[in-house]
Amino acid sequence: MARVTLLIWSLGPMLWQLYCSFKPSDALSGLSQRGWTLVHYQQLLQANPPFTAYLINSAVVGVSSTLLTLSLAVPCAYALSRMSRPQARSLTLFFAAAAGFPAVLLFLALLELARGWHLANNLFALSLPYAGLSLPLAILLLQAGFRDIPVELEEAAWMEGMGLWQRLRWVLLPLMAPAMASAALLIFLFSWNEYPIAITWLSRSELLTLAPAMARIAGSSVYTVPYGAFAAATVMGSVPLILLLLVFQRQIIKGLTQGAIKG
């Protein structure tokens, strides 16, 4: 019973959004009892630009942010995991403080950076602040994974004549796949859902990512709230993430629980 209640509690909002996305607007407002419709999805797909363009933009920003963050976090996390404990402890505290720092306090500074360096309306440039904000947490997650790999395994590879980058490429990174999958998912989710930076860095409609585009749908009229269209946009924006979780769920769970049991 408890599991069923928890499942309903977790899936309830998603099922309600799915239900609203297929109901006519007058049925949602209680003015009629009409059945089901696809009009909300048709409106989103036939808009100019179509809603799929926002999904593609978010995917581009998410993938570029994830790749950039991991390319910086992997060597940093490896170096941190091989430091002496006093040095590693002080740096770990620094990264933990950076990961917990409220990003909203950097809002104005990032806005001035976009103006001064002409980074506005550039999807790949948007990955720069996302990578910077995601980097501390990614380093913390990956360094825990590196610490779980026996040093003797790396020493054996060194005895075989492998250099540092060869050891990383052929020995360490395959073993780090679960931790990297978990870190990549968190980075991608942050980039996919981020709103304040995206709304100020992107002003052209065809370049908007998912969160600013949905905000425009929700605030399209002062007098009416397009519940059905917003629910359809929510469903369309959630489907890629659900598929991503289903495909990589084993690696993600293994990476999140890595290091939880010793001995």
Stockholm file with secondary structure:
# STOCKHOLM 1.0

chainA/1-263         MARVTLLIWSLGPMLWQLYCSFKPSDALSGLSQRGWTLVHYQQLLQANPPFTAYLINSAVVGVSSTLLTLSLAVPCAYALSRMSRPQARSLTLFFAAAAGFPAVLLFLALLELARGWHLANNLFALSLPYAGLSLPLAILLLQAGFRDIPVELEEAAWMEGMGLWQRLRWVLLPLMAPAMASAALLIFLFSWNEYPIAITWLSRSELLTLAPAMARIAGSSVYTVPYGAFAAATVMGSVPLILLLLVFQRQIIKGLTQGAIKG
#=GR chainA/1-263 SS CHHHHHHHHHHHHHHHHHHHHTSCHHHHTTSCCCCCCCHHHHHHHTSSSCHHHHHHHHHHHHHHHHHHHHHHHHHHHHHHHTSCHHHHHHHHHHHHHHHHSCGGGGHHHHHHHHHHTTCTTCHHHHHHHHHHHHHHHHHHHHHHHHHHSCHHHHHHHHHTTCCHHHHIIIIIHHHTHHHHHHHHHHHHHHHHHCCHHHHHHCCSGGGCCHHHHHHHHHTSCSSCCCHHHHHHHHHHHHHHHHHHHHHSHHHHHHHHTTTSSCC
#=GC SS_cons         CHHHHHHHHHHHHHHHHHHHHTSCHHHHTTSCCCCCCCHHHHHHHTSSSCHHHHHHHHHHHHHHHHHHHHHHHHHHHHHHHTSCHHHHHHHHHHHHHHHHSCGGGGHHHHHHHHHHTTCTTCHHHHHHHHHHHHHHHHHHHHHHHHHHSCHHHHHHHHHTTCCHHHHIIIIIHHHTHHHHHHHHHHHHHHHHHCCHHHHHHCCSGGGCCHHHHHHHHHTSCSSCCCHHHHHHHHHHHHHHHHHHHHHSHHHHHHHHTTTSSCC
//
